[in-house]
Amino acid sequence: MLEQIREILLLHNGKKNPITSAEIARCLGIVEDDTHAQTRRALILECAEKYELPLAANNRGYPAVTVTPVTAVIGC
């Protein structure tokens, strides 16, 4: 699951292309309350730490801050 989150985040590179924790949860089939705490605190943070992804977050979502070229395409 962390690898899927990594790919999703890398597809949303830059502050003009963020993805929200709700959208990430939906892509992964996770159903949770409106805070999306499980997705935000556990999964996204764990993914960022495991893959050493520099992330930024604001009220519009999580834009990955990276220059890594993305070759995988996930249907989400």
N, C-alpha and C positions, 0 to 999 in steps of 0.2 A: 504494500500500500504506500509506503514512503517513496518508493521509486515512481509510482503514479503521480504522487503529489509533486515530486521534483519535476517531472515532465510537464505537468500542468503549469507550475510556476514559471518554468523556463519559456513557456509559450506566451507568457504575459510579462514580457520584458519591458521595463521603462515605466515612468510614472503616467504616461498617457494610455497605458494598456494594463490596468490592474485587474485582479480577480478577487472577489470577496470570499470570505470563509464559507458563506452560504453556498456560493457557486461551486467551491471545491467540494464541499460536503455532498452536494447534489450530484456532481460528477462521479463521486465514489459510492453513491447509494447510501450515504449516512443520513439517518433521520434523527434530528435533535431539536432542542428548543431554539427560540429566537436569538439567543446569545451565541450559539455555535461555539461554546467554550471548549468542548472536546476537540473540535477541529482546530480551533485557534491555538489553544494552550498545549495540547498534547501533540497532535499530528504535524501541524505546520512548523512548530518550534523544533520538534524532534527531527523533522526532515531537514530543516535549515542547518541544524547542528551536525547531523550525520554527513551531509553532502557539502558542508561548509558553504552554504549559499548566503550571500549577502542580501538581506531582505530589508525592505522599508515597508511601513504600513501607515495608512491614514484612514480617514472615514470612507474612502472609496474602495479600499481593498489592499491587496498585496502585490505591488509590482516587483518582480525580481530585478535586482540590480546586478546585472552581469553582462559580460561581453562574450560569453560562451555561445558558439553557434548551435542552434537547435536543429537536429535532423529528424527527430521523431515527431509524429503528428498524432495527437490523441483526439478522438471524436467528441470533444466536449467544448 
